[in-house]
């Protein structure tokens, strides 16, 4: 039983970074959005935050 719990926790941790990588590929300009000095459009950032919340749920 303990082993199963460990696997579940590891899966959750491995899924988090994997989703971040997918999001970066989903973004058309990941370097621009990542740059705080070069914010093309704040709406895009909000949309990304909403998507992140949906994935976390």
N, C-alpha and C positions, 0 to 999 in steps of 0.2 A: 504493500500500500504506500509506503514511504517512497519507494522508487517511482511509482506512478506520479506522485505529486511533484517530484523533482522534474520529471520529464515535462509535465504540464507547465511548470514555471519556466523551464528552459525554452520551451516552444514559444511562450509569450514573449520572452526576451528576444528570441531570434526573429520573431515576426515583426517586432517594432522597427528594427533597423532595415529590415527587408522592405517594409512599406515605405520608409523614407526614401530608399533608393528608387523605388517605383515612382514616387511622387516627383523626384528630381527629373526623371525621364519624361514624366507627363508634362512637366512645365516646358513651355517653348523656350524661355530664356532663364534658365536656372541661375546663371552667374549674375544677371542683372537684378533679379529679385533678391538674391542673396546679399548683394551690395546695399547697405543701408544708405549710402550716400547717393546711389543711383536708383531711386524708386520710380519706376516708369508709371505705375498706377496703383494707388492704395487699394482700389477695389479688388484688384487681382490678389493682393495679399489677404484681404478679408476672405475671399472665396477659398483660398488655400487653407486658411484656418478652419473654415466651416468643414472643408473636406477632411481635415485631420480629425476634427471632433467626430465626424461620422465614422471614420475608420476606427477610432479608439472605442467607440460605443460597442 
